[in-house]
Amino acid sequence: MALSRRLTLPALHAAFGLTGVLHAIGGALLPALARSFHLADSRSGEIFLCYYIGTSLGALLCVGRYARLMPAGFLVAAACCASIAAAQPTLLLPLFLLLGIGVGIPMSAVNIYAGRAFPGRAAAPLTLLNFTWSAGALVAPLFAARLLVSHSWRSAYWLLAAVCVAAALACWLALEEPPQETPAADAAQASAPGDLPNHVRNYAPNYGVIALFAFLTFLEVGIENTTATWLATYAMRIAGTGAAWAAASSSLYWCGFLVSRGVSSLLLLRVRAMGLLVAAVVIALLAAGMLVGFTGAARANLAMLLLGIALAPIFPLLLSRFFARAARASDLRWVLAICGFGGSVLPWLAGFVSTRANSLRLGLSIVPAALLLLLMMLPLLRVKTSDSSFVPRP
């Protein structure tokens, strides 16, 4: 039984913010972890391949009682964080896979829960939740940098395990199941089609729309995860400094990301959403080119900041297009699951190329290449929906 419905939004924000921390902390701690276990870039890439595959599996498992799935996911994440803190190198791959599942479940459940709990007025809660997730992602590298000054990466995972247990308890006490999404759709399975409204009788998943948005978000999430995974390592190698400074430097990306998430919502009141989406992809492409094409820590830091600013609105804008076309919000889990594989493949590919070419700069060239492909596919969105249907959601 929930303590109070007034605790619903605070609990969702706390849960979503923590998933942002858990999602971004791995890249910030990667230089210290890799140095501790003497990991090559290809091995580091395999670790995050497992983690991001886990987040995709977590999205697929997000079916049913969302208020109970969230604490279950956080308990899995807590057990994995504690195990990683005490782990040996041979156990890292399965542990990060399970950690991804533990993070992916609440990360997906919060989005779907909010869509059900606030029917007809979900845009504002979802936008604020998206901002909170970005704030958590920004806190992650700053937290890592501060902790690495006097402690090890293992201490970070022990602390995260404790916080995940607290989050599981908070979600269990503060959340109750939202109403069913489409009761009429359930009735459609037991009633004659002629007795139902047209929008219920004609419901069927639009697999073409799901496939299009799954591939676009496959690219976008892959780009985000590649930068989040490798920026701290890249910054350390460019500047030749320690892991703590590198983690702090990578926070510039998340600073730009956080600010842009807030500003882009205001821009949508004055500019066309499709125009903002195209501009964001173009600026991201230029920033990614600057990141891998120029040397020097100062230019790399500026490129990180610009890349965060440009990437931030792309995913919400793509999902808003999807929500405008999808018959049910729950169809989102298929898009989240497939795009999560992009988030697993591209970071791994960057590490693989880096090891083979002995150049992380060349490995990160995957980012501008993926952005170029994304830009070339954007005209397909004009065919599917009109700009009037754009409502930004995370």
C-alpha positions in Angstrom: 0.0 0.0 0.0 1.4 3.4 -0.9 2.0 5.9 1.8 0.4 8.7 -0.3 -0.3 9.5 -3.9 1.5 12.8 -3.3 4.7 10.8 -3.0 4.4 9.4 -6.5 6.3 12.1 -8.4 9.1 12.5 -5.8 9.6 8.8 -5.8 9.7 8.7 -9.6 12.2 11.5 -9.7 14.4 9.9 -7.2 14.3 6.6 -9.0 14.9 8.1 -12.4 17.7 10.3 -11.2 19.5 7.3 -9.7 19.2 5.4 -13.0 20.9 8.4 -14.6 23.8 8.1 -12.0 24.1 4.4 -12.5 24.0 4.7 -16.3 26.8 7.4 -16.5 29.0 6.3 -13.6 30.6 3.4 -15.5 32.3 5.5 -18.1 33.6 7.9 -15.4 35.0 5.0 -13.4 36.3 3.1 -16.4 39.9 4.6 -16.5 40.4 3.6 -12.8 38.8 0.2 -13.3 40.8 -0.5 -16.5 44.1 0.5 -14.8 43.3 -1.7 -11.8 42.8 -4.8 -14.0 45.1 -3.9 -16.8 42.3 -4.0 -19.4 42.8 -3.3 -23.1 40.2 -1.0 -24.8 38.6 -4.1 -26.5 38.1 -5.7 -23.1 36.6 -2.5 -21.7 34.3 -2.3 -24.7 33.1 -5.9 -24.0 32.2 -4.9 -20.4 30.0 -2.1 -21.6 28.6 -4.3 -24.4 27.3 -6.6 -21.7 26.0 -3.7 -19.6 24.1 -2.1 -22.5 22.7 -5.5 -23.7 21.5 -5.9 -20.1 19.6 -2.6 -20.3 17.9 -3.8 -23.4 16.9 -7.0 -21.8 15.7 -5.0 -18.8 13.4 -3.0 -21.1 12.0 -6.2 -22.5 11.3 -7.5 -19.0 9.4 -4.4 -18.1 5.9 -5.8 -18.4 3.2 -5.9 -15.9 3.3 -4.3 -12.4 5.6 -1.4 -12.9 5.4 -0.2 -9.3 6.9 -3.6 -8.2 9.3 -4.0 -11.1 11.2 -0.8 -10.0 12.2 -2.0 -6.5 13.0 -5.4 -8.0 15.3 -3.8 -10.5 17.1 -1.7 -7.9 17.7 -4.8 -5.7 19.3 -6.5 -8.7 21.4 -3.4 -9.3 22.4 -3.3 -5.6 23.5 -6.9 -5.6 25.5 -6.3 -8.8 27.2 -3.2 -7.5 28.3 -4.9 -4.4 29.6 -7.9 -6.4 31.5 -5.7 -8.8 33.2 -3.9 -5.8 34.5 -7.3 -4.7 34.9 -8.9 -8.1 37.8 -10.3 -10.0 38.3 -9.6 -13.7 36.8 -12.9 -14.8 33.4 -12.0 -13.3 33.1 -8.5 -14.7 31.2 -9.5 -17.9 28.3 -11.4 -16.3 28.1 -8.9 -13.5 27.8 -5.9 -15.8 25.2 -7.8 -17.9 23.1 -8.3 -14.7 23.7 -4.7 -13.7 22.4 -3.5 -17.0 19.2 -5.6 -16.5 18.9 -4.1 -13.0 19.2 -0.6 -14.3 17.2 -1.1 -17.5 14.1 -2.3 -15.6 13.4 0.8 -13.5 14.7 3.1 -16.3 12.0 1.8 -18.6 9.3 1.3 -15.9 9.5 5.0 -14.9 8.7 6.2 -18.4 5.7 3.8 -18.9 4.5 4.3 -15.3 4.4 8.1 -15.8 2.5 7.7 -19.1 -0.1 5.6 -17.4 -0.3 7.6 -14.1 -0.9 10.9 -15.8 -3.0 10.1 -18.9 -3.7 13.1 -21.1 -1.3 15.3 -19.2 1.9 13.3 -19.2 4.1 15.7 -21.2 5.0 17.9 -18.3 5.8 15.1 -15.8 7.8 13.3 -18.4 9.8 16.4 -19.4 10.7 17.0 -15.7 11.6 13.4 -15.2 13.9 13.6 -18.2 15.6 16.6 -16.8 16.1 14.8 -13.5 17.7 11.8 -15.3 20.1 14.2 -16.9 20.9 15.8 -13.6 21.7 12.3 -12.2 24.0 11.7 -15.2 25.8 14.9 -14.5 26.3 14.1 -10.9 27.9 10.7 -11.8 31.3 12.0 -13.1 31.5 14.7 -10.4 30.8 12.1 -7.7 33.4 9.7 -9.3 36.0 12.5 -9.5 35.6 13.4 -5.9 35.7 9.8 -4.7 38.7 8.8 -6.7 40.8 11.6 -5.1 41.0 9.6 -1.8 39.3 6.3 -2.5 39.1 3.6 -5.2 36.5 2.8 -7.7 35.4 -0.1 -5.5 34.2 2.3 -2.9 32.0 4.0 -5.5 30.2 0.7 -6.2 29.8 -0.1 -2.5 28.1 3.2 -2.0 25.9 2.8 -5.1 24.8 -0.6 -3.7 23.6 1.0 -0.5 21.8 3.8 -2.4 20.0 1.2 -4.7 18.7 -0.6 -1.6 17.3 2.6 -0.3 15.7 3.4 -3.7 14.1 -0.1 -3.8 12.5 0.5 -0.3 11.3 4.0 -1.3 9.7 2.7 -4.5 8.0 -0.1 -2.7 6.5 2.2 -0.1 5.7 5.2 -2.2 4.3 3.8 -5.4 1.1 2.0 -6.2 0.1 0.5 -9.6 -1.3 3.0 -12.1 -4.6 2.3 -13.8 -4.6 0.1 -16.8 -3.6 1.8 -20.0 -6.4 0.7 -22.4 -9.2 -1.3 -20.8 -11.1 -1.2 -24.1 -8.1 -3.0 -25.8 -8.4 -5.8 -23.3 -12.1 -6.1 -24.1 -11.3 -6.3 -27.8 -9.9 -9.8 -27.2 -13.2 -11.0 -25.8 -15.8 -9.1 -27.8 -17.1 -9.1 -31.3 -15.3 -6.5 -33.5 -18.6 -5.0 -34.5 -19.4 -4.1 -30.9 -16.2 -2.0 -30.4 -15.2 1.6 -31.4 -13.1 2.0 -34.5 -9.9 3.0 -32.7 -10.1 -0.2 -30.7 -11.2 -2.5 -33.4 -8.5 -1.3 -35.8 -5.7 -1.5 -33.3 -2.6 -3.3 -34.4 1.1 -2.5 -33.8 2.5 -0.5 -36.7 5.6 -2.6 -37.2 7.0 -0.2 -39.9 6.9 2.8 -37.4 8.4 0.6 -34.7 11.2 -0.5 -37.0 12.0 3.0 -38.2 12.1 4.5 -34.7 14.0 1.5 -33.3 16.8 2.0 -35.9 16.9 5.8 -35.4 17.1 5.5 -31.7 19.5 2.5 -32.1 21.9 5.0 -33.7 21.2 7.8 -31.2 21.5 5.8 -28.0 24.6 4.1 -29.4 26.1 7.6 -30.0 25.2 8.7 -26.4 26.5 5.6 -24.8 29.7 5.7 -26.8 30.5 9.2 -25.7 29.4 8.5 -22.1 31.6 5.4 -22.0 34.8 6.6 -23.6 35.0 10.4 -22.9 36.8 10.1 -19.6 39.3 7.7 -21.0 39.8 9.9 -24.0 40.3 13.0 -21.9 42.9 11.2 -19.7 44.9 10.2 -22.8 44.8 13.6 -24.4 45.8 15.5 -21.3 48.0 12.8 -19.8 46.4 13.2 -16.3 44.9 10.9 -13.7 41.6 9.2 -13.6 40.0 11.8 -11.2 40.8 14.7 -13.5 39.5 12.8 -16.5 36.2 12.0 -14.7 35.8 15.7 -13.8 36.6 16.7 -17.4 34.0 14.4 -18.9 31.4 16.2 -16.7 31.5 19.0 -19.3 29.6 16.7 -21.6 26.9 16.2 -19.0 26.8 19.9 -18.1 25.9 20.7 -21.7 23.5 17.8 -21.8 21.6 19.0 -18.7 21.3 22.6 -19.7 20.2 21.7 -23.2 17.5 19.4 -21.9 15.9 22.4 -20.1 16.5 25.0 -22.8 15.2 22.8 -25.7 11.8 22.5 -24.0 11.6 26.3 -24.1 12.8 26.5 -27.7 10.0 24.2 -28.8 7.6 27.0 -27.9 9.1 29.2 -30.7 10.7 26.9 -33.3 9.5 23.9 -35.3 10.4 20.6 -33.7 11.7 19.2 -36.9 13.9 22.2 -37.4 15.3 21.8 -33.9 15.9 18.1 -34.5 17.9 18.7 -37.7 19.9 21.5 -36.1 20.8 19.4 -33.1 22.0 16.5 -35.3 24.1 18.9 -37.5 25.7 20.6 -34.5 26.4 17.2 -32.9 28.1 16.0 -36.1 30.3 19.1 -36.1 31.2 18.7 -32.4 32.0 15.0 -32.9 34.2 15.9 -35.9 35.9 18.5 -33.7 36.4 16.0 -30.9 38.2 13.4 -33.1 39.7 15.8 -35.6 41.7 18.2 -33.4 44.3 17.7 -30.8 44.6 19.5 -27.4 42.7 19.3 -24.2 41.1 22.7 -24.5 39.5 21.9 -27.9 38.5 18.4 -26.6 36.7 20.0 -23.6 34.9 22.5 -25.8 33.8 19.7 -28.2 32.5 17.6 -25.2 30.4 20.6 -24.1 29.0 21.2 -27.5 28.4 17.5 -28.1 26.4 17.3 -24.9 24.3 20.4 -25.8 23.5 19.0 -29.2 22.7 15.4 -28.3 20.4 16.2 -25.4 17.2 17.0 -27.3 17.5 14.3 -30.0 16.2 11.3 -28.1 13.2 13.1 -26.6 12.3 14.5 -30.0 12.5 11.1 -31.7 10.3 9.6 -29.0 7.8 12.3 -29.4 7.5 11.4 -33.0 7.0 7.8 -32.0 4.3 8.6 -29.4 2.4 10.6 -32.0 2.2 7.4 -34.2 2.1 4.5 -31.7 -1.3 3.2 -30.7 -0.2 2.3 -27.2 2.5 3.7 -25.0 3.5 0.2 -24.0 4.8 -0.3 -27.6 7.7 1.9 -26.5 9.3 -1.1 -24.8 10.2 -2.6 -28.2 11.8 0.6 -29.3 13.7 0.9 -26.0 14.9 -2.7 -26.2 16.2 -2.4 -29.7 17.8 1.0 -29.3 19.5 -0.4 -26.2 21.4 -2.8 -28.5 22.7 0.2 -30.4 23.9 1.4 -27.0 25.7 -1.8 -26.6 27.2 -2.4 -30.0 28.6 1.0 -30.8 30.7 1.4 -27.5 32.0 -2.1 -28.0 32.9 -1.3 -31.6 34.7 1.8 -30.5 36.8 -0.2 -28.1 37.5 -2.9 -30.7 38.6 -0.4 -33.3 40.7 1.4 -30.7 42.6 -1.8 -29.8 43.1 -2.9 -33.4 44.3 0.5 -34.6 46.0 1.4 -31.3 44.1 4.7 -31.4 41.0 5.6 -29.3 40.6 8.7 -31.5 40.0 6.4 -34.5 37.6 4.3 -32.4 35.6 7.4 -31.5 35.3 8.2 -35.2 32.2 5.9 -35.0 30.3 8.8 -33.4 30.4 11.2 -36.3 29.8 8.4 -38.8 26.7 7.3 -36.9 25.5 10.9 -36.7 25.9 11.3 -40.5 23.8 8.2 -41.1 21.2 9.6 -38.6 21.1 12.9 -40.4 20.6 11.2 -43.8 17.6 9.3 -42.4 15.8 12.2 -40.8 13.7 13.0 -44.0 11.8 9.7 -43.4 10.3 11.3 -40.3 8.6 14.0 -42.4 6.7 11.2 -44.3 5.5 9.6 -41.1 4.0 12.5 -39.1 3.4 16.2 -39.2 5.2 18.7 -36.9 1.9 19.5 -35.2 2.1 16.2 -33.4 5.4 16.9 -31.8 5.2 16.8 -28.0 8.6 16.4 -26.3 8.8 13.4 -24.0 11.9 11.6 -22.6 
